[in-house]
Amino acid sequence: MNHQFKASEAQTHRILNLLTHQRHLTSIDLLVAGARKRYCEAKITWLNAMIKTLLPLLLFLYSAQSQAGMFDDIMAWFSGDDETQEAPNTDPETESGTMTDTMSSAVKSAAAAATSTAVKAGMGLMPSVVQALGVTEKQAKGGLGAIFMAAKATLAPEDYKLISDAVPDISSYIAAAPPTNQLVGGAMSMLGGSAETTAAANLVTQFNDLGLGADMIAGFSQQAIDFVKEQSPEASSKLMGVVSDYL
């Protein structure tokens, strides 16, 4: 009987110990769970704080990067010394080619400007004739063209080139002149006339075709001579020899 009671008492103690241990385990679990919860809450709070702090900075960096590398330029300026920074490597051939292209462009621009100025000067000859002689623009350009055509027909090529160089776009004047009369040229040839005589006869005919009398040849010639003289005195003397009979 005592033995059974002792066994029952021992079993009861084991049950109580198990219950006590279980309570301890439950308390520990609760403490661990509470700690985990507080840790998670603290971590979430920390993450929220970091997001609030970093988000404006990230937005600023993104905006700076979108502004054509502005942020990189700022960082490079702060981190580097302007005097000690190395110059970018350049290929000598590429640099030489770039300089050549630049010089070529400059020369072309200068040539174009000179040509434009010269053309304007040549076109200025016609208005001066219109104003001085009281003729139309068509008559002025055609009459000047007839004189230059006579010079081309009678002068040596190198002498005429002096005149053509002095009068920009001289071909437009010659194109505006009335065509020479083949009958006049044929008649002068039959009579044994020289190139100068034929050119003089054609000049009179051309002025008549423009509605101008032969007496206007002197005025046109003087205007042309004065203009050419400003560009080249030598060319002016060559032109004067062509129209000397009318001066």
C-alpha positions as CSV (number, residue, x, y, z in Angstrom):
1,M,0.0,0.0,0.0
2,N,2.8,2.4,1.0
3,H,4.6,1.4,-2.1
4,Q,1.7,2.2,-4.3
5,F,1.2,5.6,-2.5
6,K,4.9,6.4,-3.1
7,A,4.6,5.5,-6.7
8,S,1.6,7.6,-7.1
9,E,3.3,10.5,-5.3
10,A,6.3,10.3,-7.5
11,Q,4.2,10.3,-10.6
12,T,2.4,13.3,-9.3
13,H,5.7,15.1,-8.7
14,R,6.8,14.3,-12.3
15,I,3.5,15.6,-13.6
16,L,3.9,18.8,-11.6
17,N,7.5,19.2,-12.8
18,L,6.4,18.7,-16.4
19,L,3.7,21.3,-15.9
20,T,6.1,23.7,-14.3
21,H,8.7,23.2,-17.1
22,Q,5.9,23.7,-19.6
23,R,5.0,27.0,-18.0
24,H,8.6,28.0,-18.1
25,L,8.8,27.1,-21.8
26,T,5.6,29.0,-22.5
27,S,7.0,32.0,-20.8
28,I,10.2,31.8,-22.7
29,D,8.3,31.4,-26.0
30,L,6.3,34.4,-25.2
31,L,9.4,36.4,-24.3
32,V,11.0,35.3,-27.6
33,A,7.9,36.1,-29.6
34,G,7.7,39.5,-27.9
35,A,11.4,40.2,-28.7
36,R,10.9,39.2,-32.3
37,K,7.9,41.4,-32.6
38,R,9.8,44.4,-31.1
39,Y,12.7,43.6,-33.4
40,C,10.5,43.6,-36.4
41,E,8.8,46.8,-35.4
42,A,12.1,48.4,-34.7
43,K,13.4,47.2,-38.1
44,I,10.3,48.5,-39.9
45,T,10.7,51.9,-38.1
46,W,14.4,52.0,-39.1
47,L,13.5,51.2,-42.7
48,N,10.8,53.9,-42.9
49,A,13.3,56.4,-41.5
50,M,16.0,55.4,-44.1
51,I,13.4,55.6,-46.9
52,K,12.4,59.1,-45.8
53,T,16.0,60.1,-45.6
54,L,17.3,58.5,-48.8
55,L,14.4,59.0,-51.1
56,P,14.9,62.8,-51.6
57,L,18.7,62.1,-52.1
58,L,17.9,59.5,-54.8
59,L,15.5,61.8,-56.5
60,F,18.1,64.6,-56.5
61,L,20.8,62.3,-58.0
62,Y,18.4,61.0,-60.7
63,S,17.4,64.6,-61.6
64,A,21.1,65.6,-61.6
65,Q,22.0,62.7,-63.9
66,S,19.3,63.6,-66.3
67,Q,20.7,67.1,-66.7
68,A,23.4,65.9,-69.1
69,G,25.8,64.6,-66.5
70,M,25.7,67.7,-64.3
71,F,26.4,65.6,-61.2
72,D,29.4,64.0,-62.8
73,D,30.8,67.4,-63.8
74,I,30.3,68.7,-60.2
75,M,32.1,65.7,-58.7
76,A,34.9,66.0,-61.3
77,W,35.3,69.6,-60.5
78,F,35.5,69.0,-56.7
79,S,37.8,65.9,-57.0
80,G,40.2,67.2,-59.7
81,D,42.7,70.1,-59.9
82,D,42.3,72.1,-63.2
83,E,46.0,72.7,-63.4
84,T,47.0,69.1,-62.8
85,Q,44.3,67.4,-64.9
86,E,45.7,65.7,-68.0
87,A,44.8,67.0,-71.4
88,P,42.7,64.6,-73.4
89,N,44.6,62.4,-75.7
90,T,44.3,63.5,-79.3
91,D,45.4,61.8,-82.4
92,P,48.0,64.1,-84.2
93,E,46.6,63.0,-87.6
94,T,43.1,63.7,-86.5
95,E,44.0,67.1,-85.1
96,S,46.0,67.9,-88.2
97,G,43.0,66.9,-90.4
98,T,40.7,69.1,-88.3
99,M,43.0,72.1,-88.6
100,T,43.3,71.5,-92.4
101,D,39.5,71.3,-92.7
102,T,39.1,74.5,-90.7
103,M,41.7,76.3,-92.8
104,S,40.0,75.1,-96.0
105,S,36.6,76.3,-94.8
106,A,38.1,79.7,-93.9
107,V,39.8,80.0,-97.3
108,K,36.5,79.0,-99.0
109,S,34.6,81.5,-97.0
110,A,37.1,84.3,-97.7
111,A,37.0,83.4,-101.4
112,A,33.2,83.4,-101.5
113,A,33.1,86.8,-99.7
114,A,35.7,88.2,-102.2
115,T,33.7,86.8,-105.1
116,S,30.5,88.3,-103.7
117,T,32.1,91.6,-103.2
118,A,33.6,91.6,-106.7
119,V,30.2,90.6,-108.3
120,K,28.5,93.4,-106.4
121,A,31.2,95.8,-107.7
122,G,30.7,94.6,-111.3
123,M,26.9,95.0,-110.9
124,G,27.7,98.5,-109.6
125,L,29.0,99.4,-113.1
126,M,25.6,99.1,-114.7
127,P,23.8,101.5,-112.2
128,S,26.5,104.1,-112.7
129,V,25.9,104.0,-116.4
130,V,22.1,104.3,-116.0
131,Q,22.5,107.3,-113.7
132,A,25.3,109.0,-115.7
133,L,23.8,108.5,-119.2
134,G,20.1,108.3,-118.5
135,V,19.5,105.0,-120.2
136,T,17.6,101.9,-119.1
137,E,19.2,99.0,-117.3
138,K,18.8,96.8,-120.5
139,Q,20.5,99.5,-122.6
140,A,23.2,99.9,-120.0
141,K,24.1,96.3,-119.7
142,G,23.8,95.6,-123.5
143,G,25.9,98.6,-124.4
144,L,28.7,97.7,-122.0
145,G,28.5,94.1,-123.2
146,A,29.0,95.3,-126.8
147,I,32.1,97.2,-125.8
148,F,33.5,94.2,-124.0
149,M,32.6,92.0,-126.9
150,A,34.6,94.3,-129.2
151,A,37.6,94.1,-126.8
152,K,37.4,90.3,-126.9
153,A,37.3,90.3,-130.7
154,T,40.3,92.6,-131.2
155,L,42.7,92.0,-128.2
156,A,45.1,89.2,-127.6
157,P,43.7,86.6,-125.1
158,E,46.1,87.6,-122.4
159,D,45.2,91.3,-122.8
160,Y,41.5,90.6,-122.8
161,K,42.0,88.5,-119.6
162,L,43.2,91.6,-117.9
163,I,39.8,93.3,-118.6
164,S,37.7,90.2,-117.8
165,D,39.5,89.9,-114.4
166,A,38.8,93.5,-113.7
167,V,35.0,93.2,-114.5
168,P,33.3,90.5,-112.4
169,D,30.8,88.4,-114.3
170,I,31.8,90.1,-117.6
171,S,30.1,87.2,-119.4
172,S,26.7,88.3,-118.3
173,Y,27.3,91.7,-119.9
174,I,28.4,90.1,-123.2
175,A,25.3,87.8,-123.1
176,A,23.1,90.9,-122.8
177,A,24.6,92.6,-125.9
178,P,22.7,92.3,-129.2
179,P,24.2,89.7,-131.6
180,T,26.6,91.0,-134.2
181,N,25.3,91.4,-137.7
182,Q,26.7,88.8,-140.0
183,L,26.1,90.9,-143.0
184,V,28.2,93.7,-141.6
185,G,31.0,91.2,-140.8
186,G,30.9,89.6,-144.2
187,A,30.9,93.0,-146.0
188,M,33.9,94.2,-143.9
189,S,35.8,90.9,-144.7
190,M,35.1,91.4,-148.5
191,L,36.5,94.9,-148.3
192,G,39.6,93.6,-146.5
193,G,38.8,95.2,-143.2
194,S,40.8,94.3,-140.1
195,A,39.4,92.8,-136.9
196,E,39.4,96.3,-135.4
197,T,37.4,97.7,-138.3
198,T,34.9,94.9,-138.2
199,A,34.5,95.2,-134.4
200,A,33.9,99.0,-134.8
201,A,31.2,98.4,-137.4
202,N,29.5,95.8,-135.2
203,L,29.6,98.1,-132.2
204,V,27.7,100.8,-134.1
205,T,25.1,98.3,-135.3
206,Q,24.7,96.9,-131.8
207,F,24.1,100.3,-130.3
208,N,21.5,101.0,-132.9
209,D,19.8,97.7,-132.1
210,L,19.6,98.9,-128.4
211,G,17.9,102.1,-129.5
212,L,21.1,104.1,-128.8
213,G,23.0,106.2,-131.4
214,A,26.6,105.8,-132.3
215,D,27.3,109.1,-130.3
216,M,26.5,107.2,-127.1
217,I,29.5,104.9,-127.6
218,A,31.9,107.5,-126.2
219,G,29.9,107.9,-122.9
220,F,29.6,104.1,-122.4
221,S,33.3,103.7,-123.2
222,Q,34.4,106.3,-120.7
223,Q,32.2,104.7,-118.0
224,A,33.7,101.3,-118.7
225,I,37.3,102.7,-118.7
226,D,36.9,104.5,-115.4
227,F,35.5,101.4,-113.7
228,V,38.2,99.1,-115.1
229,K,40.9,101.6,-114.1
230,E,39.9,101.3,-110.5
231,Q,40.6,97.6,-110.6
232,S,43.5,97.6,-113.0
233,P,45.2,100.6,-114.7
234,E,46.8,98.2,-117.2
235,A,43.5,96.7,-118.2
236,S,42.1,100.2,-118.5
237,S,44.8,101.1,-121.1
238,K,44.0,98.0,-123.1
239,L,40.3,98.8,-123.2
240,M,41.0,102.4,-124.1
241,G,42.9,101.2,-127.2
242,V,39.8,99.4,-128.4
243,V,37.5,102.4,-128.2
244,S,40.0,105.2,-128.8
245,D,38.3,106.2,-132.0
246,Y,35.1,107.1,-130.1
247,L,36.7,109.2,-127.3
